[in-house]
Amino acid sequence: MQVIGLCRFSYPGLGGFQVEHDDLQSRIAYLYDETRLEERFRFFETFTLPCLRAQTDPDFTYLIVIGESLPQADRQRLEALVADMPQVVVQAHPPGRHRQVMRDAINSVRKSDAEPCLQFRLDDDDAVATSFIAQLRQAAADVAGLLRDNRHIAIDFNQGYIAQPGPEGISACAIRKPYWTAGLGFMFRPDVDLSVMNFSHQAVVRRMPTVTFSGTDMMLRGHNDFNDSRQKPNVQPVTLAPLDAAGEALFQETYNISADHVRRVFSTP
């Protein structure tokens, strides 16, 4: 089965954000703010890309959607970061309806064959275990019979961490949360052209059969000042603790995330 991961790297779409902006220009100004973009790049370099480079099953496509208006210097920086990754496809799109743009983008790299398509969303501040692609593909094979009577199936890996990188290293807390985006995959029948972005992770359990796997750390949710979900009032604070040597070793083994790399990148002015 083809596996496609989607990353919206500061794409200024219409919709797709929990916090809205007054107009498109306000959204672009927010997304391309120098401080925000710098933080996104540092998360992307230290959290997201290392876990993808080390996947035990390297047969996947990672589609990065950017806006045509992304400043040229930032686009060049992004392309340089992924230049050594044959799985990566970078596409630039003008502003448009968020779900439709993502659906069209994914379908442009989707193969036309008789096999179901597996899709996941991995934002630019999140990570997955290095076994994620392999385990997603195995889980899909195990539950593929459900596609006889269903157009799509959700495959949920509900265990992992919330983590925040910084000059001192990584602070984190363990979590077990169902249907969080970093641990959620979808299997679509070959005749269904929907995408992972057609379904809110909060509503997926009401839209299709779901299968949840627990007991193994599989997802990592990046914690930062610009998390979309943290921009709303009354958001519950998260208590994180610095990783000790054993925790750093676990992150290296599970996610290919190096605390030393984090310290170097986040210590840079």
N, C-alpha and C positions, 0 to 999 in steps of 0.2 A: 504494500500500500504506500502511496505517496504521502509524505509528511511535510506539511507547510507550517512554518511559524510566522507570525505577523508582529512587527514592531511599528508603531506609529511614532516616529521620532519628531516630536514637536510639529506635527502636521496641523495646519490651521483649517480644520474642517468646520462645516456647519452642523452643530450638534456633536455628540460624542464626549462632552465634558459634563461632570456633575455640577460644576460651577460655571454659569453662563457669563458672557460678556455683552456689553451694550451693543457692539457691532464688530464686524470682521477686523477692522483695523485695531480695535482695542485688544482683540484676541491675539493678533499677530504681535502686537507690542508686548503683550504678556509672555507669549511663548518664546520670543526672540530676545527677551531681556538678557543682557550679558551675564548677570549673576546666575540667573536660572539656567541658561544654556551651559555655562561652565560646570555647574553641579551635575547636569544631565550627562555631560561628556565623561565626567569622572566616575559616576556610577556605571555608565555603560562600559567603560574601559576596565574597571576593577571587578564588577559583579556579573554583568550580562555576557560579555564576550568570552571571558575565560571558561565559563561553564559550557558554552557552545563549542568552543575549540576542542574540548576534551570529551565530547560525547562518544560513548563506546560504540554507538551506531551512527556513523557520520553521513548516512544517506538521508538527507533532509534538505529542504530549502528554507532559508530565513529571509523573508521579504521585509525590507525596511522602506516604509513610505514616508517621504518628506514633502514639504511644500515647495513649489517652484520658487517661492519667495525667500527660502532659506538663504541667508547671506553666503556668498561664494566661499569665503574663508571657512565658514562652518561646514559647508558641504565638502570641501576638500579635506578638512580634518576628519570628518566622518568616513569618507572614502579611504583615507589613509589607514584608519583604525581597522578596517575590514578587508584591506587589500590582500591579506594572506588567507582569506576564508572563501573557498570556492562555493560554499553553500549560500553565500549572501547575494541577494539581488537588491539593488537600491533603485527605487522608482520615485520620480518627482511628479507631483500632481498639482493642478490648480485647486483653489478652494472649491468644495462641492459638498453635497449631502454626505455626511460622514459614512453611514452604513453602505451607501451605494458605491462610493469611491473605494472603500475597502473590499467590498464584494467583487468589483470589477478588477481591482489589483490582484487579488488572490486568484481569480479565475484566469487571469492572463498568464500565470505561471503554473496553473493546474494542468496536468496531463489528461488527454482524452483517452481513457482506457476503461476496462471493465471492472477495475478495482475500486473499492471505497477510498475516499480521501480523508486523511487524518489532518486536523488543524489544531493549532494552539496559538495563544497570544502570549508573547513575552515582552513586557514593556522594557524601556531603556534603563530602568533602575531595579529590575528583578532578576532572578536567576532560577535555574532548575538543577536538579542533580545530574551528574554526568551520565547517568543511566536512563535519563528521562525518555529519550527517543526510543531506546530499546524496549523499555517497559511499556511505553504507550503503544508501540506496535504489537507487543505480545498481548497486552490486555485487549486490544482491538480484535486480534485474531481469536481470542478466547470468547468474546461476546458477539462476534460477527453475525451469529444466527438471529440476533434481535433485529437486524436490518430487513428480515423478511417481511415484517409487519410495521416497521418504523422507518421514517425518512432519515433520522439522525439519532445519535446516541451520545451522551456525555460520559466521559471517563475522568474521574476525579481522584487526584492524589492529594489527600487532605492534611499531610503532616510536613512540618518544616520549621522555618524561623522567620521572624521579623528582624531585620538587621540594619544598622546604620554605620557606615564607614566614616572615618575621620583621621586626623593627623596622629591620633594615639592608637589607631587600629580599628577594631570592629566591636560594637556593642550589639547585643542580640537578646532575644527571648524565644523560647520554643513555643510553637503553636500547633493546634490541631483544629483547623477550620474548614468546613466543607465548601466547595465551589468557589474558592478564591482563584483569581485569574491565572496566577503563576503555576498552579497545579492542575489546571483544567484543560482537557483535550476534548475534541469533538470528532466523531466519525460520521461522514456523510455518504449516502448512497451515491453511486456513480452518476445517476440521473438528476441529482439535486445540486443546484448551483449556488446555494446559500454559503455564507462564510461564518467563521467564528465570531465575527462582529455583529451578526444578525441577532444574537441572543445575549441579553443581560445575564451576567453570572448569577445575579441575585434571583432571577426568575427561571433559571434553567430547569430546576426540579419540577416546575409546572408545565414545561414545554415538551419534555421527551423522557424516555427511560434514562436513568443514570446508574452508574456503577462506581462505587467508592472503594479505594484501596488505602489502607492505613498501615501503620507499623514501620514505615520506612521514611526517612527524611527525603522529600522530593522537591519541595518548593522553597523559595526564599523571597520574601517581600521586602524590597528596599524601603527604608524609612527616611524621609527627608522633608525639608521645609516646603517643597512644592508638590507633594502628593496631592492629587486632585481631591481625594476623599477627605483630606485634612483641611480643606479651605472652608468647609461649612462650620457653622457654630455648633457648640455642644458636642464636639467630637471627643470621645473618651481618650485620655492620654495613655500612652504605652510605656511601660517601665522596661528599660533595657539595661543590661549589665555588661561590662567589658568581658570579652572572651579571655579565658586563661589559656595557657599553653595547650591543654587538651582540647579546648574549644577551637582554637586556631587550627590545630591538626585535623579536627573533624571537618571544618569548613574546607580545608585544602583537599581532603580526601573525597568529600561528598560533592562539593560544588566546583572544585578547582579554583577556589578563591584564596589568594595569598594575602595574609594580613600584612606582610612586609610590603607587598605591592601597594596595598591600600595606604599604608603609612607614607610611602614615597609619593604617590600621586596626590594625596590630600594635604601633604606638607608643602607642596609647590605653591608659591604665591599666586 
